[in-house]
Amino acid sequence: AERDGYIMRCERDGSGVTTIVKKGKTFTPKQLKIEETAGKLYWSDREGMAIQRCNLDGSAHETIVTTGDPIQHKGEQSRWCVGIALDPTRGHIYWTQKGGDNAYEGVIRRAGIEMPRGASPSSRRDMVTLFSRMPEPIDLDLDISTRTLYWTDRGDNTVSCAPMDPKPGYDPATRVDRKILVKGLKEAIGVALDLPRQRMAYTSLGGEVGMAKLDGSDARMLATGQGMLTGIAWA
């Protein structure tokens, strides 16, 4: 309810805990992604209704997309940015706006990583809606080699995939190229691809940690009853 979010980092053993984005500089930071070549950290700011980034030390913090005003549009979950994924090769950023609980207001969108000349975070003409009227899309990941988008949906409790590049003239509300890979999760949230081994991991608010092949086969639970889990990553 308050703009008091912050971002921290540490070494993999838990030492060296450091705050890189100070409290109040972001509202509710969600999924994080690092663009290693540029040395940038990107995240979705949920109630902040924005996509933000900074250098890995927290400097050069900026907002590159806004989907609403946190005061004027407070409580409008269709504007909440949650998942995020990067395609630095083609210069694109992908994100979800979840909508209300299983309300079929969710969207998946794409825009350029770099701001078009003369644009502002709230007036970007390069913003493209890839999917709309979704139950409640959450986290994202990409397989750049096959141009495939993966995501979790907290509304219908699934992990799905679809082409990153829909056919010309498509309608984002009626696309039929979504493939549901995993069903029956307890409020699906996190997803992360392990592309060298052609597998993915996913989590749920119901405390599940699962794994499957990229086509959804051989799905199995690694752990259950783990509390309210959100994001996941491979190391």
C-alpha positions, 0 to 999 in steps of 0.5 A, spaced: 500 500 500 506 504 500 511 506 496 517 503 500 520 497 495 527 496 495 532 491 492 538 488 495 543 483 493 548 479 496 554 473 494 551 466 493 553 464 500 549 470 503 554 474 505 555 482 503 548 484 503 547 490 500 541 495 498 542 497 491 535 501 490 533 504 496 527 504 500 521 508 496 525 508 490 520 503 487 514 501 489 513 493 489 519 490 485 517 483 482 521 479 477 528 481 476 532 480 470 539 481 468 542 484 461 549 482 462 552 485 456 550 492 458 550 491 466 543 492 467 538 490 472 531 490 470 524 489 474 517 490 474 514 495 479 507 492 480 503 497 484 508 502 481 505 500 474 512 501 471 518 497 468 524 500 471 532 498 470 539 500 473 546 499 473 548 493 477 550 497 483 544 501 483 546 507 479 542 510 473 536 508 476 530 510 471 523 508 469 522 506 461 515 504 461 509 506 465 502 503 464 498 508 469 499 513 475 500 509 482 495 515 485 490 516 480 489 509 478 490 506 485 487 499 485 487 498 478 490 491 477 490 491 470 495 496 470 500 492 474 506 490 471 509 483 474 513 478 469 519 481 465 523 478 460 529 480 455 531 479 448 537 484 448 539 481 441 533 484 438 532 490 443 526 488 446 523 487 453 517 483 455 512 484 461 505 482 463 500 486 466 496 481 471 489 484 472 484 482 477 484 475 480 482 470 475 479 476 471 481 475 464 484 482 464 491 480 463 496 482 458 503 480 455 506 486 452 513 488 448 516 494 447 523 496 445 529 496 450 531 503 449 526 509 449 524 511 442 526 518 440 521 524 443 518 518 447 516 518 454 515 512 459 507 513 458 507 515 451 511 509 447 508 508 441 512 502 440 508 498 445 505 492 442 500 487 446 501 480 444 496 477 448 490 480 452 484 477 456 488 472 459 486 469 466 492 472 470 499 472 467 505 472 472 512 471 470 516 470 464 522 467 460 524 466 453 527 461 449 531 466 444 533 460 439 526 458 438 523 465 439 518 462 444 515 465 450 514 462 456 509 464 462 505 462 468 498 464 469 496 464 476 488 464 474 488 458 471 494 455 474 498 453 468 505 454 465 504 455 457 508 457 451 507 461 445 511 464 439 514 471 440 512 473 434 505 472 432 502 472 425 501 479 421 494 481 423 493 477 429 488 479 434 491 479 441 484 477 444 483 471 440 490 468 439 490 460 438 497 459 438 498 458 446 500 451 448 498 449 455 504 445 458 503 444 465 496 444 469 493 443 476 498 448 479 496 451 486 497 459 483 502 458 479 508 464 479 515 463 478 518 460 471 525 459 469 528 455 463 534 451 463 536 451 456 542 447 455 538 441 458 532 443 455 528 443 461 524 448 466 522 449 473 516 453 476 513 455 483 506 456 486 504 460 491 501 453 494 508 452 496 510 447 490 517 447 486 516 443 480 520 441 473 519 439 466 521 438 459 520 444 455 514 441 452 511 440 458 513 432 459 516 429 465 513 434 469 514 432 477 514 436 483 521 437 487 518 439 493 511 441 496 508 445 502 514 450 502 510 456 504 508 462 499 513 461 493 514 466 488 520 467 483 525 462 481 532 462 478 537 457 475 544 457 478 
